[in-house]
Amino acid sequence: MRPVDLAREHGLSTQAVRNYESAGILPPAGRTAAGHRVYTPLHATALRAFLSLAAGHGHATATAIMQAVNRGAVDEALRLIDESHGRLLEDRRTLEAVDAALRDLVPAPPPEPGGVHIGALARRLGVRPATLRKWEKAGLVSPRRDPRTGYRVYGAADVRDARLVHQLRRGGYLLEQIAPLIAQVRAAGGVEPLESAIRGWRERLSARGRAMLAGAAGLHAYLRAREG
């Protein structure tokens, strides 16, 4: 079949198909006497496998998987798939940790007028003041300073962030893993708006998992075609 025939099935340009071949995503095409590319059903199966893999694993990983298969390194391709599944599992664990941390945030007592100082907040959370200073250094809490005394003063948002950090730390998460989650809370304006974000996050992870299943089926079909 011609490049245009292979491209048309997937709404691609013929140049995209040629680029995929040049990148090693597709096996090398045969040539006519005039030098025109000739693709076979094997190439069509390879292209379907790549596109289905890309939907679940991303373009870069899908490219590496197909390149490995086309040079005969099937074990390497399978390792790349395993690593990608591992990242999905880690993303699921992070989601569940955030969800659990938000659910465990019992209603906080009204903040004291003017905020609370580090010692009072540390006692409330059951941590040392040094821990709060460490969280501040990591950018997880941002108390203001009393201009008269220089003492740290934690407002309502700071207390919320500290409580969420505390829950996530109890779940075993590292500060560098918590930082982007706290940033999301701040961007959302609190934990309540994150409920819909978490639902969307869970839906995206489920869609990614299903896409990975489709990618596995596509790759399996390609491997069988190569063996045949």
C-alpha positions as CSV (number, residue, x, y, z in Angstrom):
1,M,0.0,0.0,0.0
2,R,1.0,3.6,-0.6
3,P,1.9,6.1,2.3
4,V,-1.4,7.9,1.6
5,D,-3.3,4.6,2.1
6,L,-1.7,4.0,5.5
7,A,-2.1,7.6,6.5
8,R,-5.8,7.9,5.5
9,E,-7.0,5.2,8.0
10,H,-5.8,7.3,10.9
11,G,-6.4,10.8,9.6
12,L,-2.6,11.4,9.4
13,S,-0.6,13.1,6.7
14,T,1.7,11.1,4.5
15,Q,4.6,13.1,5.9
16,A,3.7,11.9,9.4
17,V,3.8,8.3,8.3
18,R,7.2,8.9,6.7
19,N,8.4,10.6,9.9
20,Y,7.3,7.6,11.9
21,E,9.3,5.3,9.7
22,S,12.4,7.5,9.9
23,A,12.0,7.5,13.7
24,G,12.0,3.7,13.9
25,I,8.4,3.6,15.0
26,L,7.5,1.7,11.8
27,P,9.8,-1.0,10.3
28,P,11.6,0.1,7.1
29,A,9.4,0.2,4.0
30,G,10.1,-1.6,0.8
31,R,10.8,0.4,-2.3
32,T,9.5,0.2,-5.9
33,A,11.9,0.3,-8.8
34,A,11.1,4.0,-9.0
35,G,12.1,4.4,-5.4
36,H,8.5,4.9,-4.0
37,R,7.8,3.5,-0.5
38,V,5.6,0.4,-0.3
39,Y,3.9,-0.4,3.0
40,T,2.4,-3.7,4.0
41,P,-0.2,-4.9,6.5
42,L,2.7,-5.3,8.9
43,H,3.2,-1.5,8.8
44,A,-0.5,-0.9,9.3
45,T,-0.4,-3.1,12.4
46,A,2.7,-1.3,13.6
47,L,1.0,2.1,13.2
48,R,-2.1,1.0,15.0
49,A,0.0,-0.4,17.8
50,F,2.0,2.9,18.1
51,L,-1.1,5.1,18.2
52,S,-2.8,2.9,20.8
53,L,0.4,2.9,22.9
54,A,0.7,6.6,22.7
55,A,-2.8,7.2,24.0
56,G,-1.9,5.4,27.2
57,H,1.8,5.8,27.7
58,G,2.5,9.1,25.9
59,H,4.3,9.8,22.7
60,A,7.8,9.5,24.0
61,T,7.4,6.2,25.8
62,A,5.3,4.7,22.9
63,T,8.1,5.7,20.5
64,A,10.8,4.0,22.7
65,I,8.6,0.9,22.9
66,M,8.2,0.6,19.1
67,Q,11.8,1.4,18.5
68,A,12.9,-1.4,20.8
69,V,10.5,-3.9,19.2
70,N,11.7,-3.0,15.7
71,R,15.3,-3.6,16.6
72,G,14.4,-6.9,18.2
73,A,14.7,-5.8,21.8
74,V,11.3,-7.0,23.0
75,D,12.5,-7.4,26.6
76,E,13.4,-3.7,26.7
77,A,10.0,-2.8,25.2
78,L,8.3,-4.8,28.0
79,R,10.5,-3.1,30.6
80,L,9.4,0.3,29.3
81,I,5.8,-0.8,29.6
82,D,6.3,-2.1,33.1
83,E,7.9,1.3,34.1
84,S,5.0,3.2,32.6
85,H,2.5,1.0,34.5
86,G,4.5,1.7,37.7
87,R,4.1,5.4,37.1
88,L,0.4,5.0,36.8
89,L,0.3,3.0,40.0
90,E,2.3,5.8,41.8
91,D,-0.1,8.4,40.4
92,R,-3.0,6.4,41.8
93,R,-1.4,6.1,45.2
94,T,-0.8,9.8,45.2
95,L,-4.4,10.5,44.3
96,E,-5.7,8.2,47.1
97,A,-3.3,9.9,49.6
98,V,-4.6,13.3,48.7
99,D,-8.2,12.1,48.8
100,A,-7.7,10.5,52.2
101,A,-5.8,13.6,53.5
102,L,-8.6,15.9,52.5
103,R,-11.3,13.6,54.0
104,D,-9.3,13.4,57.3
105,L,-9.2,17.1,57.6
106,V,-11.8,17.5,60.3
107,P,-13.2,21.0,60.6
108,A,-10.6,23.2,62.2
109,P,-11.4,25.5,65.1
110,P,-11.8,29.2,64.1
111,P,-8.4,30.8,63.7
112,E,-7.4,33.2,66.4
113,P,-7.8,36.9,65.5
114,G,-4.5,37.9,63.9
115,G,-3.4,34.3,63.4
116,V,-1.4,31.8,65.5
117,H,2.2,31.6,66.4
118,I,4.5,28.7,65.6
119,G,4.4,27.2,69.1
120,A,0.6,27.1,69.3
121,L,0.3,25.6,65.8
122,A,3.0,23.0,66.5
123,R,1.1,21.9,69.7
124,R,-2.2,21.8,67.7
125,L,-0.6,19.5,65.1
126,G,1.5,17.5,67.5
127,V,4.8,18.4,65.8
128,R,7.9,20.3,66.8
129,P,8.3,24.0,65.8
130,A,11.4,22.9,63.9
131,T,9.2,20.8,61.7
132,L,7.1,23.8,60.8
133,R,10.2,25.7,60.0
134,K,11.4,22.9,57.8
135,W,8.0,22.9,56.0
136,E,8.4,26.7,55.5
137,K,11.8,26.3,54.0
138,A,10.4,23.7,51.6
139,G,7.7,26.3,50.5
140,L,4.8,24.3,52.0
141,V,3.7,27.0,54.4
142,S,4.3,30.7,54.1
143,P,3.6,32.5,57.4
144,R,3.9,36.2,57.6
145,R,6.1,37.9,60.1
146,D,4.9,40.2,62.9
147,P,6.6,43.5,62.1
148,R,6.9,44.3,65.7
149,T,8.4,41.1,67.1
150,G,9.6,39.3,63.9
151,Y,7.6,36.2,65.1
152,R,6.0,33.9,62.5
153,V,2.2,34.3,62.3
154,Y,0.1,31.6,60.6
155,G,-3.2,32.8,59.1
156,A,-6.1,30.6,58.2
157,A,-4.7,29.5,54.9
158,D,-1.3,28.7,56.5
159,V,-3.0,26.5,59.1
160,R,-5.0,24.7,56.4
161,D,-1.8,24.1,54.4
162,A,0.1,22.9,57.5
163,R,-2.7,20.5,58.4
164,L,-2.7,19.0,54.9
165,V,1.1,18.7,54.9
166,H,0.8,16.9,58.3
167,Q,-1.7,14.4,56.9
168,L,0.3,13.7,53.8
169,R,3.5,13.3,55.9
170,R,1.7,10.8,58.1
171,G,0.9,8.9,54.9
172,G,4.6,8.6,54.1
173,Y,4.9,11.3,51.4
174,L,8.1,13.3,51.0
175,L,8.1,17.0,51.1
176,E,9.0,17.3,47.4
177,Q,6.0,15.1,46.6
178,I,3.7,17.2,48.7
179,A,4.8,20.6,47.3
180,P,2.8,20.4,44.0
181,L,-0.3,19.3,45.8
182,I,-0.1,22.2,48.2
183,A,0.3,24.4,45.1
184,Q,-2.9,23.0,43.7
185,V,-4.8,23.7,47.0
186,R,-3.6,27.3,46.9
187,A,-4.5,27.7,43.2
188,A,-8.0,26.3,43.9
189,G,-8.5,28.6,46.8
190,G,-8.9,25.9,49.4
191,V,-9.6,22.2,49.7
192,E,-13.3,22.3,48.8
193,P,-12.8,23.1,45.1
194,L,-10.3,20.2,44.9
195,E,-13.2,17.7,45.3
196,S,-14.2,18.1,41.6
197,A,-10.5,18.2,40.6
198,I,-10.0,14.8,42.3
199,R,-12.9,13.3,40.5
200,G,-11.5,14.5,37.2
201,W,-8.1,13.3,38.2
202,R,-9.5,9.8,39.0
203,E,-11.4,9.8,35.7
204,R,-8.2,10.6,33.8
205,L,-6.2,7.9,35.5
206,S,-9.0,5.4,34.7
207,A,-9.0,6.5,31.0
208,R,-5.2,6.2,31.0
209,G,-5.4,2.6,32.4
210,R,-8.0,1.6,29.8
211,A,-5.8,3.2,27.0
212,M,-2.9,1.1,28.3
213,L,-5.0,-2.0,27.9
214,A,-5.8,-1.1,24.3
215,G,-2.1,-0.4,23.8
216,A,-1.2,-3.8,25.1
217,A,-3.6,-5.4,22.7
218,G,-2.2,-3.4,19.8
219,L,1.4,-4.3,20.6
220,H,0.5,-7.9,21.1
221,A,-1.1,-8.0,17.6
222,Y,2.1,-6.4,16.2
223,L,4.4,-8.8,17.9
224,R,2.4,-11.7,16.6
225,A,2.4,-10.2,13.1
226,R,6.2,-9.9,13.2
227,E,6.6,-13.4,14.4
228,G,4.3,-14.6,11.6
